[in-house]
Amino acid sequence: MVYFACLAIAVGFAVSVAVLSASIGQGIIGGQAMAGIARQPEASGRIQIAMIIALAFVESLVIYALLVFFLLQGKLPATDAVLAKLGGG
């Protein structure tokens, strides 16, 4: 029973940590790209392409975290079964 409680906490915690860290990373990527474009406006096309590729990599990690979330959520037992087991002793 403790295993399922820890799994439920991990499922809920993992996606929020992945989304928060990805949003911080995307903010840093965007900010640094804008700073680079401000320093060298003639290289804005190359900087923008590199920024978009980096953002795609960061976003793919969030999609993987969401996939793991759905896989782990499928391993959790139904609430009715847990309540019946707790009520039954």
Contacts in CASP RR format, 6 or more apart in sequence:
PFRMAT RR
TARGET T0000
AUTHOR 0000-0000-0000
METHOD contacts of the structure
MODEL  1
MVYFACLAIAVGFAVSVAVLSASIGQGIIGGQAMAGIARQPEASGRIQIA
MIIALAFVESLVIYALLVFFLLQGKLPATDAVLAKLGGG
1 82 0 8 1.000
1 85 0 8 1.000
1 86 0 8 1.000
4 76 0 8 1.000
4 77 0 8 1.000
4 82 0 8 1.000
7 72 0 8 1.000
7 75 0 8 1.000
7 76 0 8 1.000
8 76 0 8 1.000
10 72 0 8 1.000
11 69 0 8 1.000
11 72 0 8 1.000
11 73 0 8 1.000
11 76 0 8 1.000
12 69 0 8 1.000
14 65 0 8 1.000
14 68 0 8 1.000
14 69 0 8 1.000
14 72 0 8 1.000
15 65 0 8 1.000
15 66 0 8 1.000
15 69 0 8 1.000
18 61 0 8 1.000
18 62 0 8 1.000
18 65 0 8 1.000
18 66 0 8 1.000
19 62 0 8 1.000
19 65 0 8 1.000
22 58 0 8 1.000
22 59 0 8 1.000
22 61 0 8 1.000
22 62 0 8 1.000
25 58 0 8 1.000
26 55 0 8 1.000
26 58 0 8 1.000
26 59 0 8 1.000
29 51 0 8 1.000
29 54 0 8 1.000
29 55 0 8 1.000
29 58 0 8 1.000
30 51 0 8 1.000
30 55 0 8 1.000
33 47 0 8 1.000
33 48 0 8 1.000
33 50 0 8 1.000
33 51 0 8 1.000
36 43 0 8 1.000
36 47 0 8 1.000
37 43 0 8 1.000
37 44 0 8 1.000
37 47 0 8 1.000
37 48 0 8 1.000
40 47 0 8 1.000
END
